[in-house]
């Protein structure tokens, strides 16, 4: 059995950006520097220069599928309102925040991310017990 070449697509895999793709570098670093900040798909589209909100949704979905980030919607009893309200991105490992573009460290965001990770882990622990 031989190892797959890094330039070949592995069967069954989804999106594989090229190493020169802005989605592979700049936008990922920008996303990681905004952990804990409220965002909308439209605002990320405008910042990144992409043409469609759906491209941003797909891109963030790839990062989520790779367990790099998680996206949390603001709670509301109305599902329509949940879709229109801002969302927050959290890193699945707090050390990812250091990979962002910000030079200064925002300890509040790091703490918020740690609390989110703890709460999500506690939620998973309760599901596995039942």
Secondary structure, 3 states (H helix, E strand, C coil): CCCCCCCCCCCCCCCCCCCCCCCCCHHHHHHHHCCCCEECHHHHHHHHCCCCHHHHHHHHHHHHHCCCEEEEECCCCCHHHHHHCCEEEEECCHHHHHHCCCCCCCHHHHHHHHHHHHHHHHHHHHHHHC
